[in-house]
Amino acid sequence: MHLVFDAFELTPDSAKSKGIYSYAVQLCGAMAAQLAADEVMDVACHGGNVADFQSLGLPRQVRLHVLAPAMPGRLRRLWWSQFGAALWARARGAQAVYLSPKGFTPGLGRHLVRLRTVCVIHDLIPLWYLAHHPAHFGRLEGWLVKAGLLHSARRADGIVAISRATEADLLAAGAPSHRVRVVYNGVPPLPAPGPQAGDYIMALASGLPHKNLAGVRAAYAAYRKRAGAAALPLRLVGVRDVNDEGVSALGTVSAETLSGLYAHARAFLFLSHIEGFGFPPLEALRAGAPVVCSDITAHRELCAGQAHLVPPDDPDAAAAALMTVLATPESPETRRERADRMAERVAHELSWSRCAAGVLDLARQVADPSSWPAAQRSVP
């Protein structure tokens, strides 16, 4: 198999796509370790991200191609997504399989060349924005995102859905069921936790509407009203412009600080409206913290009964859950048991090696259409 891995439009510097960027780097390294001796992978990248791929210690059969000195501008990215990616991938060979970790297969270029494609679709959050916050995208950007996402969902030869929640959304959007494979993300380890003083609640949000900062603020205010003088302070990661009583808005923090915040929090609060996977609750559980998070499909699936689920827009329900969690201080043994349960699940179901194996298996089937069953749905 000759695989073309498209990282040309990815950057670690974008808040919107930082998670996808991290996924792409981790996936590339894990896939490279599992390539057969006769398999080759060409990686399209740019000067702004090539160092992260070089740091993976890739084998010789993985070739990095720096196609621009830095992250390409908007017009170059538009050209790439519509024509350039397809033409460049096709130039690697007639049998090449194009893999998009970003979730978008080439657009108009598909009319110029025949290309076998696999895309990793993390979520359909852009469609949620178009329905609930149509002004978030400009008119042209909104149309391009919607058209590109739906085209990928309906036309890619193979589709990786990172959760059953995303799979359900894809099928509802018209993706052929036999082309969709559920392959869970890997959950990367956090560094050793740094120290954190005092008792506190931790929350994570951002200014993006689907992360529901307003819901977190309302839930914490409702909790303070219930708890009175005994209310714990809130350490809020991801934003800075919040001055609510009892809230310390920390903005972006280092991985070491994040790990420490998880490890020492009396409770973790996460109330997003929609997620394809939802790393923060899993990271908090892995650190041993009790979790209160939104009752959405991805959290029900991935937290597997280990979190307190509440409606994201019901601050009283979130406050009541926090009161329950905080009613009795947990022993170190209880937190360690929670962390051990999640660590075991990560090792067996949510490892990067398992993720890479699933993506590679799908790519190999796309490379050899005769091996593709008439109808197939996978189990993660």
N, C-alpha and C positions, 0 to 999 in steps of 0.2 A: 504493500500500500504506500502511496505517495500522498502525504497529508500536507495541506497548506493551512497554516495557523495564522489567522488575521488579527494582529495586535496593532495595526497601523493607526487606528483612531483612538487608542486607549492612552490615558495619562493618569498618573497618581495625583495630579494637581486639581482635579475636578471633584467637588463635593458630590455632584450628582452621580458620578460613575466610579468613585473610588473603590466601592465594593466589587464592581465588575472587574476593575483593573486587578485587584488583589486576587480574585478568582482566576483570572487569566494567567497570571504569573504562577500561582500555585499549581494550576492544572497543567500548564506547559511542562513544569518540572516533573510532576508525577507521571505524565504521559511519556515523557522522554525516557524515564527509567523502565518503562514497560514495552517499548518498541521492540519488535522482532528484528533479527539481524538484517533482514532484507527490506526493512521499512525505513522510509525517509520522511523527515518533517522539515518543511521550509517555513520560517516564521517571518512575517512582514511586520517590521517595527520602524521606529524613528529614533533620532538621536536623543530624545528626551526620555525614552523608556528602555533603550537597549541595555543599559548597565544592569537593570534589574533582571533581565533575562540571562545576561552573561554570568551573573552571580550564582545562577542555578547549577553551574558546573555541567553543562549539557554535553552529551556524547557527540561524536563526530557526525553522526547521521542526522543531527539537528543543525540546520544552517540558519543563522540569523542574517536577515537582509535589511539594512538601514536604508529606507527609501526616501527619507527627508532628514535634514539636520536637526529638526525640532518637531514638536507637535504641530501637525499641519493646520492651517487656517480653515475657516468655515467653507470657503469655496473649494479648496482642495479636498476637504473631507466629503463634500457633496459629490464632487466628481468621482472620488474613490468609491463611495457607496453605490453610485449608479453605474459606473463603467469600469473604473480602474481596478477594483478588486477582482472582478470577473476576468478581465483581460490578463492581469498579472498571474492569477491562479492558473488560467488556461495555458499560459506560456510555460508553466512548470511541467506540463505534459498532459496529454489527452486523458489519462487515467487519474489525474490528480483529484483528490477530494478536498473541497474547501470547507474549513471549519471556522465558524464565527463564534467566539466566546461572548460576544456582545449581544447576539440575538438577532442580527439583521443579515440576511443573505443579499447578494448583489441585486440591484434593482433593474434598470433598463438594460444593463449589460447582458442579462440572461437571454435577450433576444438576439445577441450577436454571437454568443458561444454557448455550447452545451457544457454545463458544469454540474458535477455532482456536489451537493451541498449538505452540510450538517450545521445546524445552529443551536446554540444553547440559549433558550428563552428563560430568563430568570423570573419574569412576572409580566403582567399586562397593566402595570401601574400607569403608563402613559394613557391608556384608554380610560382609566378611572379619572385621570385629570381632565380629559376632554369631556367627560360626563359631569364631573362635580366642580371643576375649576377651569372652565374653557379658556379663560383669559391668561392662564399660566403660560401657555405656549402662544407665540405669534401665530397668525392664521396660516402662513406658509409652513412654518415649522410643525405646527399641529397636524397639518395635512400630510406632510412628509413622514412624520413619525408614525401616524396611524396607518398610512398606506404601506410603509416599510414593514411594520410589525405584522400586519395582517397578511401581507404577501409572504413573509417568512413562515408564518404559522401554517399557511395553506399550501405553499409550494416547495418548501425545503424537502429534500429526499429523506432526511432524518432530523428529528427534533428532540433535543434533550430538555425535559422539564425538570427543574430542580426540586420540585415537590409535587405531591398529588394535588395540592391546591392550585399550582400553576397548570398542571395537566388538565384539571377540570375547566379552568378558564380557557385554555387553548381549544379544547373540544367544543366549548360553547361558541368560540370564535370561528369555528369551521375547520380546525386542523384535522386531517385524516387520522383516525385513532391508531391505525396500524403503523404509522410513521413516528408516533410519540413514544419516547422511552423516558421513564422516570429514573433519574440518577441524582441522588442527594449530593449536595455540596459536601466538601470536607470542612471540618471545623478546626481551624488552626489553633495551636496551643498559645495561651497568653504567657508573657514572661512572668518571672517571679513577682509576686505583688509587693508594691512599696508600702510603707507605713501610712496609716490614716488615723488621726486622733478623734476620739469621741464617738458617740452614737449618732447615726444619721440614716436617712432614707436616700437612696440614689435613684435618679431617673435619667433617661436619655431621650433627647428629642432634637429637632432642628427646625429651621424656618420653613422647610418644605411642608406644604399643607398636609400631606399624607402621614407625616410623623406626629401630627396632632399635638403641637406644643400647647395650644389653648386647652385641650383636654387634660394634659398633665398639670397645668397651672390650676385649673378648676378643681381637679381631684385633690391636689395638695391643700388648697384653700378649704375644701370641705373636710379634709382630715384634720386640719388645725382647729377648725370650729368644733369638731367632735372631741379632740384630745385635750383641748384647752392648754393649761400650763405644762402638761406633760408631753406636748407635741415635740417630735424630733425635727431637727432642721433637714432641709432638702438640699442635696448636692446635685445640681443639674448639669449634665454634660451635653455639649453640642451647641449651646447658644450662650451669648454673653449679655444681651440686652434685656434682661429680666431683673426687676428690682422688687419682686413681691416679698412680703414679710416672711422671714424664715428661710428664704431661698438664696443659695450661693450659686450663681451662674458661672460655670467654670470654662465654657467654651470648649475648644479642641484641646485634648490632653494627650500626653504620651501614652504609649502602650503600657509602660510600667505603672503609671498613675492610674490608668483605666483598670488594670488588673487589681491594684490595691483597693480602688473604690468598690469593685465587685466583692472582693474577698472580705472586706470589713463592714459592708452595708448591712444594716438590720433588715432591710427590704429593698427590692429593686422594682421600679415602676416603669412600664413601657406600654404606651397606649396608642400605637399607630393604627391607622384605619385599614391599611392593606399592606401585606408583605408577600413576597414570593417564597421566602424562606424564614427570615427573622433571626439573625445571629445574636443580637443582644440578650434575649431571654436565655438562650442556650449557654452563652458565655457566663451569665450570672449564675445559672444553675451549676455549671461546671466549677465555679468558684465557691459554691456552697451557699449562696444567698437565696433566701426565699423570694419568689417572683410573683408579682401582680401584673398581668398583662392583658391586652385586649382580646376579647373573645372573637377571634377571626379564624378563618380556616387554617391558615399556615401555623398559627400558634397551637390550635387544637391538635394538629397533626404532629408537629415537631416537639412540642413540650411534653407530649405523651402522658398527660395526667399529673405532671409534677409542678404545675403553676396554678395560681388562682386566676381564673379567667373572668373578666368583667366587660360589659359593653363599653366601647371606647368613648362614648359621649354621655356616660352616666357617672358624673363625679361622685354622687352619693354611694353608688355601688363600689367604686374604686376606694373611696374613703373607708367604707365598712370592711373591705378586704384588708386594707392596711391595718385597721384596728385589730382585726382577727390575727393577722400575722405577728403584730407587735405586742399582743396581749401578754405573752410570756417570753422572756429572753430565751433563745435557743442555746443549747449546750454545744461546745465544740464538736462533740461526737455526732450530734444531729446534722450539723453543717457538713462535717466530713463525709457522712453517709450519703448526703445529697450529692456532694461533689463526686463521690466514687461511683454512684449510679450513672451520672451523666458521663463521666470519663469512660466507663465501660461501654455505654451506648456509642460514644464517639469512636472508640476503638473498633467496634463491630459493625457499625452502620454508617458512620459519618467521617470516615478517614479519607484523606486525599488519594491514597492508593486505590481504594474502592471506587471513588469517584472517577479517577482516570481510567480504571478498567472498564467501567460502564460506558464512558464516552468513546474509548477506543473500540470497544466491541461494536457499538453502533456504527462508527466510521468504517470499520472493516466490512460490515454488512452492506453499507452503501457502496463501498468500493467494489463489491461482488454482488450485483443484484440477484444472481441466481440463488444466493443463500438467504434472501429476504423472504420470510414467511408471508403468506397471504394476509394474515392478521396476527399482530403481535402486540402485547402489552406486557411490560416488564414489572417485576417486583424489585424495589430498591435493595 
